[in-house]
Amino acid sequence: METHPNTPAHPGGPAVAPPGDLAIWFFILAELLAFGVFFAAYAFGRAHNVELFNEMQLTLNRPAGALNTVLLITASWCVARGVEAVSRARPATGARWLAGGILCGGGFLIVKGFEYAAKFGAGINLSTNTFYMFYLSLTFFHFMHVILGMVILIVLWWQTRQGTYGPANMNGIESGAAYWHMVDLVWIVLFPLVYVMR
């Protein structure tokens, strides 16, 4: 029976390495640790200001947050399809899927930009209260990660169109996709934590 080169020949065989470069996984773990500390600080602040946090949560635009959740999940789905297409030697299809991920990521930035504009227009800033200090810090920290992820996706899209990646050269595109999925995962935790949980 023929086996895939990355698949163990039997259950006791060597473990399959994660896709992409090992360095990107160390970077992702460091980023997740930073967000984890941020989330823990938010939970601590909330535990000591429950009424304030509950009241301020109601002032957030939950539909916008939910829309952004859909946009990022869709972006990750597009990126995953793009990586799969490239692995099957279909770079043109892969580039189109990556473009879909870029558009969804851009949609996230636009929606979040409108949210920020509304808050800043109402005179809200980091010093407004403890809740908004955490809200603005957490979401802006994530916002910057989305921008970096978008830059990575644009580079991957361009390189895929140039034929840089294929079944024999997946390391770069898998590394970039892994980073984007991390950005998506963080938002999936951030959205219910800040916008919904009471």
C-alpha positions, 0 to 999 in steps of 0.5 A, spaced: 500 500 500 502 506 498 503 512 503 503 519 503 510 522 504 508 526 510 503 520 513 506 515 518 506 508 516 503 505 522 500 508 528 507 508 532 510 512 527 513 518 527 509 524 528 507 529 523 510 536 523 506 542 523 505 545 516 510 551 514 516 553 518 518 551 525 520 558 526 513 561 525 510 556 530 514 559 535 512 566 533 505 564 533 505 561 540 509 567 543 503 571 540 498 567 543 501 568 550 501 575 549 494 575 547 493 570 553 496 575 558 491 580 555 485 576 556 487 574 563 488 581 565 481 583 562 478 577 566 481 580 572 479 587 571 472 585 569 471 581 576 473 587 579 468 591 575 462 587 573 457 592 573 461 597 569 463 592 564 456 589 563 453 596 562 459 598 557 458 592 553 451 594 551 454 600 548 458 596 543 456 594 536 455 587 537 452 586 529 458 589 527 462 584 531 458 578 529 459 581 522 467 581 523 467 574 526 463 572 519 468 575 515 474 573 519 472 565 519 470 566 511 477 569 510 480 563 513 476 558 509 478 562 503 486 561 505 485 554 507 482 553 500 487 557 497 493 552 500 489 546 498 489 548 491 496 550 491 498 543 494 494 540 488 498 544 483 493 549 481 496 556 483 491 560 479 485 557 483 489 558 489 491 565 488 483 567 487 482 563 493 487 568 497 484 574 493 477 572 497 481 571 503 484 578 502 477 581 501 474 579 507 480 581 511 479 588 508 472 588 510 474 586 517 478 592 517 473 597 514 468 595 519 472 595 525 474 602 522 467 605 522 466 602 530 473 606 532 470 612 528 463 612 532 467 611 539 472 616 538 466 621 535 463 620 541 469 622 545 471 615 548 478 614 549 483 609 553 482 614 559 474 613 559 473 608 563 477 601 565 472 597 560 474 602 554 481 601 556 481 594 555 476 594 549 480 599 545 487 596 547 485 589 546 481 590 539 487 595 536 492 590 538 488 585 534 487 590 529 494 591 528 495 583 527 490 583 522 494 588 518 500 584 518 496 578 516 493 582 510 500 584 508 502 577 508 496 574 504 498 580 499 505 577 498 502 570 498 497 572 493 502 575 488 507 570 489 502 564 488 500 568 481 508 568 479 508 560 480 513 561 486 509 555 490 507 548 488 506 541 491 514 541 492 514 548 495 509 549 500 513 552 506 512 559 505 504 559 503 503 554 509 507 559 514 503 565 512 496 561 512 498 559 519 499 566 521 492 568 518 489 562 522 492 565 528 489 572 527 482 568 526 482 564 532 484 570 537 478 574 534 473 568 535 476 568 543 476 576 543 469 577 540 465 573 545 469 575 551 469 582 550 462 583 546 457 578 549 459 574 555 456 577 561 
